[in-house]
Amino acid sequence: MNLPNPSTIPVYVSEGELTDKLRLAMRRVFLWMTVGLLLTAGVAFVVVNTPILPLVANPVVFFGAVIVEFGLVIFLSARITRMAPATAVGLFFIYAALNGLTLSLIFALYTASSIVMTFVATASLFGAMTIVGYTTQRDLTKLGGFLLMALIGLIIGSVINMFFASSALYWILTYAGIAIFIGLTAYNTQRVKTMTLAALQQGDTQLEQRVGIVGALSLYLDFVNLFLLLLRLAGRRR
């Protein structure tokens, strides 16, 4: 006779207690995301203001870091269910640090004031959309599917424009990208909330932490991409 996995057995939790646990878990998600962003910004700042920048500009170093970043995202997403939460958090922070290394080249092109102003604008817009995603009663699953397909189209369009260098397509992709990541912020917030709530109802602490780490990574990517697109739109070059 096979016994059910304890992690899949629903655990009775009062509605008030569940709400408090959900709020605490989501606060942890945004804390991880914020630490990741601060780490990225810190690494980028150090690289831009030290002799390390020419080394990072070396194509071998830059594209090597980009490849490692993609590998970390894929590895973390694929192995998260079998990974200790502490290990997953560590890999997320390694990814954030590497992202700061590669983004330092972009930061070197823009004035510090425009970077700060764009960050504030991004944080305000991002915060508003996370509130929408967290509080809305509408199911954003269908919207998320559409946005993910649009994101694939955005990536393909960006690759194509690397060869054609069309100014019109460049700006179309910029505005489209901003709209896509605004929507993805709300969608991912709701998705993380729903998955976290399910884990809490099951009483599975490990699952709740793993969902939180993947959620922090998703929201981190939404924030960074939205920031870069807004910087492209409104940033002032040095």
FISEFI-699680 format. One record per residue (C-alpha): x negated, y, z negated; residue number from 1; residue in one letter. Coordinates in steps of 0.02 Angstrom, whole numbers, plus 50000, padded with zeros to 5 digits. Last residue first. Layout:
// FISEFI-699680
+-------+-------+-------+-----+----+
:     X :     Y :     Z :   i : aa :
+-------+-------+-------+-----+----+
:     X :     Y :     Z : NUM :  a :
...
+-------+-------+-------+-----+----+
// end
This chain:
// FISEFI-699680
+-------+-------+-------+-----+----+
:     X :     Y :     Z :   i : aa :
+-------+-------+-------+-----+----+
: 48630 : 53035 : 51114 : 238 :  r :
: 48795 : 52973 : 51182 : 237 :  r :
: 48960 : 53035 : 51113 : 236 :  r :
: 49089 : 52901 : 51072 : 235 :  g :
: 49271 : 52921 : 51123 : 234 :  a :
: 49313 : 52780 : 51244 : 233 :  l :
: 49161 : 52667 : 51227 : 232 :  r :
: 49169 : 52693 : 51039 : 231 :  l :
: 49353 : 52644 : 51044 : 230 :  l :
: 49307 : 52484 : 51136 : 229 :  l :
: 49164 : 52446 : 51016 : 228 :  l :
: 49274 : 52474 : 50863 : 227 :  f :
: 49414 : 52364 : 50931 : 226 :  l :
: 49286 : 52227 : 50964 : 225 :  n :
: 49213 : 52241 : 50789 : 224 :  v :
: 49383 : 52244 : 50703 : 223 :  f :
: 49455 : 52096 : 50798 : 222 :  d :
: 49295 : 51996 : 50770 : 221 :  l :
: 49303 : 52030 : 50583 : 220 :  y :
: 49487 : 51981 : 50582 : 219 :  l :
: 49446 : 51813 : 50659 : 218 :  s :
: 49295 : 51784 : 50546 : 217 :  l :
: 49395 : 51828 : 50390 : 216 :  a :
: 49532 : 51709 : 50445 : 215 :  g :
: 49406 : 51570 : 50471 : 214 :  v :
: 49342 : 51602 : 50295 : 213 :  i :
: 49516 : 51614 : 50220 : 212 :  g :
: 49574 : 51454 : 50303 : 211 :  v :
: 49424 : 51367 : 50226 : 210 :  r :
: 49465 : 51437 : 50054 : 209 :  q :
: 49647 : 51382 : 50064 : 208 :  e :
: 49595 : 51210 : 50125 : 207 :  l :
: 49478 : 51188 : 49977 : 206 :  q :
: 49611 : 51248 : 49855 : 205 :  t :
: 49743 : 51124 : 49917 : 204 :  d :
: 49895 : 51152 : 49804 : 203 :  g :
: 50008 : 51104 : 49948 : 202 :  q :
: 50106 : 51267 : 49930 : 201 :  q :
: 49940 : 51360 : 49924 : 200 :  l :
: 49884 : 51281 : 50087 : 199 :  a :
: 50048 : 51327 : 50172 : 198 :  a :
: 50034 : 51507 : 50109 : 197 :  l :
: 49857 : 51519 : 50175 : 196 :  t :
: 49912 : 51458 : 50346 : 195 :  m :
: 50054 : 51585 : 50353 : 194 :  t :
: 49947 : 51731 : 50292 : 193 :  k :
: 49806 : 51687 : 50413 : 192 :  v :
: 49930 : 51682 : 50557 : 191 :  r :
: 50012 : 51846 : 50505 : 190 :  q :
: 49844 : 51935 : 50497 : 189 :  t :
: 49791 : 51854 : 50660 : 188 :  n :
: 49946 : 51920 : 50750 : 187 :  y :
: 49932 : 52098 : 50681 : 186 :  a :
: 49747 : 52109 : 50727 : 185 :  t :
: 49779 : 52023 : 50893 : 184 :  l :
: 49900 : 52161 : 50944 : 183 :  g :
: 49774 : 52299 : 50913 : 182 :  i :
: 49644 : 52189 : 50996 : 181 :  f :
: 49745 : 52175 : 51156 : 180 :  i :
: 49791 : 52360 : 51165 : 179 :  a :
: 49609 : 52413 : 51144 : 178 :  i :
: 49556 : 52286 : 51275 : 177 :  g :
: 49683 : 52350 : 51401 : 176 :  a :
: 49619 : 52528 : 51377 : 175 :  y :
: 49439 : 52473 : 51404 : 174 :  t :
: 49479 : 52352 : 51545 : 173 :  l :
: 49568 : 52491 : 51642 : 172 :  i :
: 49420 : 52606 : 51606 : 171 :  w :
: 49293 : 52485 : 51679 : 170 :  y :
: 49408 : 52439 : 51824 : 169 :  l :
: 49410 : 52621 : 51879 : 168 :  a :
: 49222 : 52640 : 51858 : 167 :  s :
: 49189 : 52485 : 51964 : 166 :  s :
: 49019 : 52407 : 51927 : 165 :  a :
: 49048 : 52267 : 52055 : 164 :  f :
: 48932 : 52136 : 51977 : 163 :  f :
: 48961 : 52171 : 51792 : 162 :  m :
: 49142 : 52205 : 51840 : 161 :  n :
: 49169 : 52020 : 51869 : 160 :  i :
: 49109 : 51978 : 51693 : 159 :  v :
: 49223 : 52111 : 51618 : 158 :  s :
: 49373 : 52047 : 51717 : 157 :  g :
: 49342 : 51869 : 51658 : 156 :  i :
: 49331 : 51928 : 51477 : 155 :  i :
: 49488 : 52033 : 51493 : 154 :  l :
: 49583 : 51890 : 51576 : 153 :  g :
: 49535 : 51777 : 51431 : 152 :  i :
: 49596 : 51912 : 51312 : 151 :  l :
: 49761 : 51923 : 51408 : 150 :  a :
: 49784 : 51736 : 51383 : 149 :  m :
: 49751 : 51760 : 51196 : 148 :  l :
: 49872 : 51906 : 51192 : 147 :  l :
: 50012 : 51804 : 51271 : 146 :  f :
: 49988 : 51663 : 51147 : 145 :  g :
: 49984 : 51786 : 51002 : 144 :  g :
: 50145 : 51869 : 51060 : 143 :  l :
: 50228 : 51698 : 51059 : 142 :  k :
: 50166 : 51665 : 50881 : 141 :  t :
: 50215 : 51837 : 50816 : 140 :  l :
: 50365 : 51775 : 50715 : 139 :  d :
: 50459 : 51930 : 50658 : 138 :  r :
: 50477 : 51962 : 50471 : 137 :  q :
: 50340 : 52094 : 50474 : 136 :  t :
: 50245 : 52127 : 50312 : 135 :  t :
: 50073 : 52051 : 50339 : 134 :  y :
: 50059 : 52084 : 50526 : 133 :  g :
: 50120 : 52264 : 50509 : 132 :  v :
: 50004 : 52296 : 50361 : 131 :  i :
: 49860 : 52220 : 50462 : 130 :  t :
: 49907 : 52337 : 50605 : 129 :  m :
: 49896 : 52493 : 50496 : 128 :  a :
: 49729 : 52440 : 50424 : 127 :  g :
: 49655 : 52411 : 50596 : 126 :  f :
: 49711 : 52582 : 50657 : 125 :  l :
: 49639 : 52669 : 50504 : 124 :  s :
: 49479 : 52565 : 50505 : 123 :  a :
: 49455 : 52597 : 50691 : 122 :  t :
: 49477 : 52785 : 50671 : 121 :  a :
: 49355 : 52788 : 50525 : 120 :  v :
: 49229 : 52684 : 50624 : 119 :  f :
: 49249 : 52797 : 50775 : 118 :  t :
: 49213 : 52949 : 50667 : 117 :  m :
: 49059 : 52866 : 50592 : 116 :  v :
: 48991 : 52812 : 50762 : 115 :  i :
: 49027 : 52984 : 50835 : 114 :  s :
: 48930 : 53067 : 50693 : 113 :  s :
: 48781 : 52948 : 50710 : 112 :  a :
: 48762 : 52990 : 50894 : 111 :  t :
: 48775 : 52848 : 51019 : 110 :  y :
: 48649 : 52747 : 51121 : 109 :  l :
: 48554 : 52674 : 50973 : 108 :  a :
: 48718 : 52602 : 50909 : 107 :  f :
: 48730 : 52495 : 51065 : 106 :  i :
: 48556 : 52423 : 51041 : 105 :  l :
: 48593 : 52395 : 50856 : 104 :  s :
: 48742 : 52288 : 50906 : 103 :  l :
: 48627 : 52140 : 50939 : 102 :  t :
: 48546 : 52142 : 50766 : 101 :  l :
: 48708 : 52183 : 50677 : 100 :  g :
: 48786 : 52031 : 50761 :  99 :  n :
: 48643 : 51926 : 50692 :  98 :  l :
: 48685 : 51988 : 50516 :  97 :  a :
: 48871 : 51950 : 50539 :  96 :  a :
: 48831 : 51775 : 50603 :  95 :  y :
: 48721 : 51742 : 50452 :  94 :  i :
: 48864 : 51805 : 50342 :  93 :  f :
: 48986 : 51684 : 50424 :  92 :  f :
: 48861 : 51542 : 50405 :  91 :  l :
: 48847 : 51577 : 50218 :  90 :  g :
: 49036 : 51584 : 50198 :  89 :  v :
: 49050 : 51415 : 50286 :  88 :  a :
: 48918 : 51339 : 50174 :  87 :  t :
: 49009 : 51402 : 50018 :  86 :  a :
: 49174 : 51332 : 50084 :  85 :  p :
: 49097 : 51158 : 50104 :  84 :  a :
: 49119 : 51099 : 50282 :  83 :  m :
: 49229 : 50959 : 50350 :  82 :  r :
: 49380 : 51065 : 50399 :  81 :  t :
: 49267 : 51208 : 50457 :  80 :  i :
: 49173 : 51100 : 50582 :  79 :  r :
: 49247 : 51159 : 50747 :  78 :  a :
: 49273 : 51342 : 50705 :  77 :  s :
: 49105 : 51359 : 50617 :  76 :  l :
: 49013 : 51271 : 50758 :  75 :  f :
: 49096 : 51376 : 50894 :  74 :  i :
: 49064 : 51539 : 50802 :  73 :  v :
: 48885 : 51488 : 50760 :  72 :  l :
: 48848 : 51439 : 50939 :  71 :  g :
: 48914 : 51604 : 51006 :  70 :  f :
: 48801 : 51697 : 50884 :  69 :  e :
: 48651 : 51587 : 50928 :  68 :  v :
: 48676 : 51627 : 51112 :  67 :  i :
: 48685 : 51814 : 51073 :  66 :  v :
: 48526 : 51806 : 50969 :  65 :  a :
: 48433 : 51720 : 51111 :  64 :  g :
: 48504 : 51849 : 51231 :  63 :  f :
: 48426 : 51989 : 51128 :  62 :  f :
: 48261 : 51903 : 51087 :  61 :  v :
: 48226 : 51847 : 51266 :  60 :  v :
: 48288 : 52011 : 51339 :  59 :  p :
: 48169 : 52115 : 51228 :  58 :  n :
: 48278 : 52255 : 51159 :  57 :  a :
: 48268 : 52173 : 50987 :  56 :  v :
: 48079 : 52197 : 50991 :  55 :  l :
: 48098 : 52378 : 51045 :  54 :  p :
: 48217 : 52406 : 50896 :  53 :  l :
: 48102 : 52332 : 50761 :  52 :  i :
: 48003 : 52495 : 50750 :  51 :  p :
: 48129 : 52556 : 50618 :  50 :  t :
: 48283 : 52667 : 50617 :  49 :  n :
: 48391 : 52572 : 50742 :  48 :  v :
: 48348 : 52403 : 50663 :  47 :  v :
: 48389 : 52460 : 50486 :  46 :  v :
: 48555 : 52537 : 50538 :  45 :  f :
: 48605 : 52383 : 50637 :  44 :  a :
: 48565 : 52270 : 50488 :  43 :  v :
: 48668 : 52379 : 50371 :  42 :  g :
: 48816 : 52393 : 50491 :  41 :  a :
: 48823 : 52204 : 50514 :  40 :  t :
: 48808 : 52174 : 50326 :  39 :  l :
: 48943 : 52303 : 50292 :  38 :  l :
: 49057 : 52218 : 50420 :  37 :  l :
: 49027 : 52047 : 50343 :  36 :  g :
: 49059 : 52115 : 50168 :  35 :  v :
: 49222 : 52188 : 50233 :  34 :  t :
: 49277 : 52023 : 50312 :  33 :  m :
: 49237 : 51928 : 50153 :  32 :  w :
: 49337 : 52055 : 50051 :  31 :  l :
: 49480 : 52049 : 50177 :  30 :  f :
: 49494 : 51861 : 50155 :  29 :  v :
: 49479 : 51876 : 49965 :  28 :  r :
: 49623 : 52001 : 49961 :  27 :  r :
: 49722 : 51875 : 50064 :  26 :  m :
: 49692 : 51743 : 49931 :  25 :  a :
: 49740 : 51860 : 49788 :  24 :  l :
: 49901 : 51913 : 49875 :  23 :  r :
: 49943 : 51732 : 49911 :  22 :  l :
: 49910 : 51682 : 49731 :  21 :  k :
: 50022 : 51822 : 49666 :  20 :  d :
: 50162 : 51777 : 49787 :  19 :  t :
: 50149 : 51593 : 49739 :  18 :  l :
: 50159 : 51638 : 49554 :  17 :  e :
: 50316 : 51741 : 49584 :  16 :  g :
: 50396 : 51606 : 49691 :  15 :  e :
: 50361 : 51472 : 49561 :  14 :  s :
: 50241 : 51336 : 49615 :  13 :  v :
: 50289 : 51156 : 49644 :  12 :  y :
: 50150 : 51062 : 49730 :  11 :  v :
: 50181 : 50987 : 49902 :  10 :  p :
: 50081 : 50826 : 49927 :   9 :  i :
: 49960 : 50844 : 50073 :   8 :  t :
: 49805 : 50872 : 49967 :   7 :  s :
: 49846 : 50719 : 49861 :   6 :  p :
: 49825 : 50607 : 50016 :   5 :  n :
: 49968 : 50483 : 50011 :   4 :  p :
: 49936 : 50311 : 49938 :   3 :  l :
: 49923 : 50165 : 50057 :   2 :  n :
: 50000 : 50000 : 50000 :   1 :  m :
+-------+-------+-------+-----+----+
// end
